[in-house]
Amino acid sequence: MPGNNIAYKRPHLLRHADVLLQGQWESWINDRLRADGVPIASTNAMVVHHIKPFRLGSFLVQRFHFARSYAGMRRVDQSPARRLAYGLGSLALPALLTARVARTVLRKRRHLGRFVLVSPLVALFLTVGAVGEMIGYLFGPGASLEKVE
């Protein structure tokens, strides 16, 4: 689940605050909570709006750094062979994720026109993210975490 859409009960979050202090993100906390037997559920009962204007260039830079820092965090526990496989495999993400979104749009039969209109931007967004992940898996996070807003 994307971290910008997660709400935690305070005691659960505080029990695993060390994860955040180590610079790791929500997916690591989620793994710890699951290991504790805490159920993690997805609901649409709450709506989150992100109200921060980005120009296309700054948005793409943010996406690159977000993806690189995430992959850089994940690579810590990976063998060199797995890092290489994930790094090269990242290049398949734009096609795979676009297909997933298209399948959802077609299945729900909503927003097809909008999806077609924004497809070039979605492809650009996903490609920049995939390159960021590839760099993160192959070379580490660099200073990307400090550049994520």
C-alpha positions in Angstrom: 0.0 0.0 0.0 1.3 3.4 -0.8 2.6 5.2 2.2 0.8 8.5 1.4 -2.5 6.6 1.8 -1.9 4.7 5.0 -3.1 5.5 8.5 -1.7 3.6 11.5 -3.0 3.3 15.0 -0.5 5.2 17.2 0.6 2.3 19.4 1.4 0.2 16.4 3.4 2.9 14.8 5.3 3.8 17.9 6.2 0.1 18.5 8.0 0.2 15.2 9.3 3.7 15.1 12.8 2.4 14.8 12.0 1.4 11.2 11.4 5.1 10.3 14.4 6.2 12.3 16.5 3.8 10.1 15.2 5.7 7.0 12.9 2.9 5.9 9.4 3.4 4.7 5.9 2.1 5.3 6.3 -1.2 3.5 8.9 -2.2 6.2 6.5 -1.2 9.0 3.7 -3.2 7.3 5.9 -6.3 7.2 6.6 -5.8 11.0 2.9 -5.3 11.7 2.0 -8.4 9.8 4.6 -10.4 11.7 3.0 -9.1 15.0 -0.4 -10.4 13.7 -1.8 -7.0 13.1 -4.3 -7.1 10.3 -3.7 -4.6 7.5 -6.8 -3.6 5.5 -7.6 -1.5 2.5 -10.7 0.7 2.6 -12.0 3.6 0.6 -13.7 5.1 3.6 -11.2 7.9 3.7 -10.1 10.1 0.8 -6.7 11.6 0.6 -6.0 14.7 -1.5 -2.5 15.7 -2.3 -2.5 19.5 -2.7 0.9 20.4 -3.8 1.4 21.9 -7.2 4.2 20.3 -9.3 5.3 21.4 -12.7 6.0 18.4 -15.0 9.8 18.6 -14.7 9.8 18.8 -10.9 7.2 16.1 -10.7 9.4 13.8 -12.8 12.5 14.6 -10.7 10.5 13.7 -7.6 9.4 10.4 -9.1 13.0 9.5 -10.0 14.3 10.2 -6.5 11.4 8.4 -4.9 11.9 5.3 -7.0 15.7 5.4 -6.6 15.6 5.8 -2.8 12.9 3.0 -2.5 14.9 0.5 -4.6 18.1 1.6 -2.8 16.5 0.7 0.5 15.3 -2.7 -0.8 18.7 -3.7 -2.2 20.3 -3.7 1.2 19.2 -7.3 1.9 19.7 -8.5 -1.7 22.5 -10.5 -3.3 24.4 -8.9 -6.2 22.6 -11.3 -8.6 19.2 -10.3 -7.3 20.1 -6.6 -7.5 21.0 -7.1 -11.1 17.8 -9.0 -11.8 15.6 -6.4 -10.1 17.5 -3.5 -11.7 17.1 -4.9 -15.2 13.6 -6.1 -14.5 12.7 -2.6 -13.5 12.7 -1.7 -17.2 9.6 -3.9 -17.7 7.6 -1.8 -15.1 6.2 0.8 -17.5 4.5 -1.8 -19.7 3.4 -4.0 -16.8 1.9 -1.1 -14.8 0.3 0.5 -17.8 -1.4 -2.8 -18.6 -2.6 -3.1 -15.1 -4.1 0.3 -15.1 -5.7 -0.2 -18.5 -7.2 -3.5 -17.4 -8.7 -1.8 -14.4 -10.1 1.0 -16.5 -11.6 -1.4 -19.0 -13.0 -3.7 -16.3 -14.7 -0.8 -14.5 -15.8 0.8 -17.8 -15.1 4.2 -16.5 -12.7 7.0 -17.4 -11.6 5.4 -20.7 -11.4 8.7 -22.5 -9.4 10.3 -19.7 -7.1 7.3 -19.6 -6.4 7.6 -23.3 -5.7 11.3 -23.0 -3.3 11.0 -20.1 -1.6 7.8 -21.4 1.5 9.6 -22.7 2.0 11.3 -19.4 1.5 8.1 -17.5 4.0 6.3 -19.7 6.5 9.1 -19.1 5.9 9.0 -15.3 6.3 5.2 -15.2 9.4 5.2 -17.3 11.1 7.8 -15.1 10.2 5.8 -12.1 11.5 2.6 -13.7 14.8 4.3 -14.5 15.0 5.5 -10.9 14.4 2.0 -9.6 17.0 0.5 -11.9 19.6 3.0 -10.7 18.6 2.4 -7.1 18.9 -1.4 -7.4 22.2 -1.3 -9.3 24.0 1.6 -7.6 22.1 2.3 -4.4 20.0 5.3 -3.3 22.7 7.9 -3.5 21.3 11.1 -2.0 17.8 10.6 -3.4 16.1 10.2 -0.1 17.1 13.7 0.9 15.6 15.0 -2.3 12.1 13.4 -1.9 9.6 16.0 -0.9 
